[in-house]
Amino acid sequence: MVWNATCAAHVVPHRGVFNGTSVAKDGSGPYMTDMIDRRVFVSALALAAAASPAVAGASASPWVRDTKSAVRLIRGGFDGTVHRAGVQITLDPGTKTYWRTPGDSGVPPTFDWSASDNVADVTLSWPAPLRFPDGGGYSIGYKTSVVFPVRVTPRDPRRQVRLVLKLDYAVCDQICIPAKGAGSLVLSGRPADPELASLLAGFEARVPRPAVDGLGLSIASVERGGEHPVVTVVARVDPAAGADLFVEGPDARWVLPLPEPMDTTGTERRFRLVMDGNPRGVEPLGQILTFTLVSGDRALEAKLTPE
């Protein structure tokens, strides 16, 4: 069984090297031959890391290094029902990786847990992302380092869990390079390493919380006169903290643009969303959209329906 923790939009089929916001489809470019050789080598390392036996009691799996990044699993606590863990990615200076919806370009990560043992369910959460200028548009993701919190439910809570990950992701600076990671980690009732537990808790706190009855986010207006409907969303934020807003459609067929920041009045920040990117034959209005508001150290997620 594969838990595919991605909600992909703008996923671009790739053949080794991405150039800016597009793929070098002909396989050309000065890096292509070296990149293929390196991809084979790194893939072999990743598979070896996933297949290697996990050390009972270890707080983290060994780092698996790719061209400009590294990946490992870290262990949190166990409450008798659910294990807390995380997927940690570190990135070289000047590079980035992507959120579940990558923006105008990019590829979101995919997580394969199918080789795990004594696992009934894996739930992965996405920390609040950032918006980055990317050529003619914007991408959404992370720089420097990110930990994706994971909650693991064992089939038999009396037995330890062997959590095994195979990861596909992308790391970008001037070009985007497909990357692979892997890890194997035993989860048990042993106390977690305090430093890693604190790191994991920090990223758990950055996961957007559900907004209660739209508190913090609301639809202010819908304009229908132009080529595409235009939705104005109001966010209530701390004026000193700034704010950004991301939107996702009901499923991966939707490729909506990023909301554009407008004016700020007191604690209200307005965003303009052009409803362009709905699937063919599907009305853009009357659909449930997922909005993620990031403001300082606060992040909220709300389901709103522009009518």
N, C-alpha and C positions, 0 to 999 in steps of 0.2 A: 504494500500500500504506500502511495506517495501523498504526503501532505504538501500541496503546492500553495505556499503562503504568498501568492502574488495576485494583485488585482491590476493586470497590465493594461496600459494604454500606450499607443505609439510604440509597440514592440517591433523592432526592425530586424528581419532575418539577417544573420551576419555570417561572414566567411572569414573571420580572423581579425581584421583591422577595421575600425570605424574611423572615418576622417571627418572631424567636425560633427555635423548633424546628419551625415549620410554615410552609407556603406560604400566602400570601394568594391563594387560588385564584380569587377573584372579580375579581382585578386592581385591587382598591380600595386606598386608602391615600393619604396626602398626597404621597408621592414618586412615584406611578406615572407620571404624564404626563412629569414632568421626567426620570424614570429611563429611559423608553423613548427620549426624544430623545437622552439622553446615551449610551445603549447603542448606538444607531445611529452616533453620532459616534465613540465609542471603537472600535467594531467596524471602522469604516472606517479609522481610524488603524492598528489592528492588522493589517488586511489589507495596507495600504500598506507597513507595516514588513516584513511577510513577503515582499512582492513586490519591495521595493527591492533593488538589487544589493549584495551583501556586498563590503566592502573587503578586498582581499587583504592579509594581514598584521595586520589589526586584532585586538586582544586580546579585544574584546567587541563585541556588537551594540549599537545605540542602545537606551536605555531606552524601553519602551512603557508609558506611565502609564495606569492606570485610576482609578476613583474614589478608592480608598484604598490603592493598591498600585502597584508597577511591576515589570516583567519584562525581563530581557535574557539572552542567551546569553554565556557566557564560555568562553575557550579554555584548555585545559591542554596537556599534551605529546603527543608521538607517538613510539611505540617502534618504528616501522617496520611495525607490523601493526594497531594499534588507536589511535585518537585518544581522548584524554581531554577532556571538556568538561563544562559544567554549565548548568543552568537556575536562574538566580538570581531570587528574588522578595523584594522588600522590602515591608514592611507598615507602615502608619501606626500610631502608638502606640495601644494599646488594642484592636487588631484581631488576628485570627488567620486562618489558612487550614488546610487539612485534609490528613491522612495518607491513604494508600490505603484504609483502613477508618476512616471518620470518627467512629465512636462512636454515641451515641444520636441524634445529628442531624448534618446537614452533607452536603456533596457533595465527593467526592475530585476532584483535578484529572485531566484527560485531556490527553494529549500526542499531537499529530498531526505526524508527520515526513514525510508522504507527498510533499511538494514538494521534498524534498532531492535532491541530485545526487551520483552516485558513492557511494551508500550501500548496503551489503549488509545491515547490521543495526544497530539502535540498542538498547542495553540501559540502562535507567534504574534507578537505585538509590534507595532511600528512607531518608534519615537517621532515626535514632531519634527518635520523636515525644514529645510531652508530653500529659498528661491535663488537661483544663480543666473546671471546673464550668460547666454550661450549662443554666440553668433547672432542670428537675426531673431532669436526668441529667448525663452527661459527654460531651464531644467530645474527639477526638484529633487533634493537629496541631502547628502551629508558630506562634510569635509573633516579631515584629521582623523576622527575615530567615531565609531558608533557601536552600540551594543543593542541587538534586537532581543528583548526579553522573551523567554519561552516558558510556558507552563506545561509540564509533562505529567499526564495521568497514567500510572502503571496499571497493567492488567491485574497484577497481584501486588498490593502495597506492602506485603510482608517480604517480598524479594527486591533486591536491588535492580535498577534499570541500567541497561547499556544503551546510551543515546549515541546514535551514529548519524552524521550529517554528510551529505554531498551538496555542495553549493555552487551555483552558477551566478555570476554577477558581472558587472562592468566597472572599470576604473578609467576615468577620463581626465586629460588635461587638454592639450591641443588635439590629440587624437584619442579615440575611445578603444580600449583594449578589453576583449572578453577575458574574464578571469575565472579560476576555479579554486574552491577551497574544500576542506574536509576536516572531520574530527570525530573522535570517539572518546566518550567520557562516561565513567560509571557514576550513577547518581544513587546515593544511599542516605541514610539518616545521619551521617557524620556531620559535625559542624562545618560550616563554610569558612573559607579563608576570609578574615574580616575586611581586608582591602578589596578583594574581588566582590564580596557581598555588598560593600558600599558602592562600588562602581555600578553593579547591576541595579541596585536600588535607585541610583541617580537617573539611570535611563528609564526605569519603570515609571518614575515620577514625570518623565517627559512624554509619556504616552498620552494622547488626547483623551480626556474624560468625556463621557456622554453629557451633552447639554440637557438640562431638565426643562421640558416644555419650551424649547427654543431659547432658554435664558442665555443671553450673550450674543445670539444671532437671530436675525429675522429678515423676512422679505419685505422691503419697503415699497417697491413698485415693480410693475411689469409693463414695458412699452411694446406695442404690437405693430406699429406703423411701418417699420422698415423691412429690409430683406430678411432679417432674423429678429426674433424677440430679444429684448434687452432687459435683464433683471438687475435691479439694484438691491444689494444686501447691506444691512446695517449691522455692524459689530460694536458692542459696548466694551470698551477697553480702557486701560490706564493710559492717558495721553503721553506720559513719559516713557512708556515701554515700547511704543510702536506696535504695528500689527501687520500680519499677512494672512491671506485667505487662499485656500485651495479647494477645488471642487472635483467630484467624481460622479459619473453617471450611474444608472442602475446596474450596468454590466460593462464588460470590457470592450463592447462594440462602440461605446460612447467615447469620443475624443474631444472633450470640451476644452476651450482655451482657458488660460489662467485668468481669474478675476483681476480687473485693473483697479488699483487704488484710486480713490477720488478724494473728496474733501474730508477734513476732520473738524468736528464741532464738539468741543468739550470732550465728553467720554465716548462720542459716537464717531466711528470711522466707516465711510461708505465705500463699497466696491461695485464695479460695473461688470456684469457678466453677459457677453454676447452668446446667445444660445445657438451656436454654430458648431456642429460636430455630433449631432444625434444620428443614429443609424437611419439608413434609407427606409422610408415608409413609417417611421415612428415619429409621432408628434413631439416637438421639443418641450412643450408645456404639459403640466399635469403629471409629470414624472417625479418620483422621489429621488432627490439628489443628496449626496453626502458632502457637507461642507466641513472643512477643518480650519479652525481659527488658531493662529499662533501669535501670542502677544507676551513678550518677555519670557518668564518662566511658566506661563500658563498656556495650556492648549485645550481646546474644546472641539468636540465633534457633534454635529447636528444634522438630522435628516429633515430637509425642508422641501416643499413641493410648490414651485412657482405655478400659479394658475393664470 
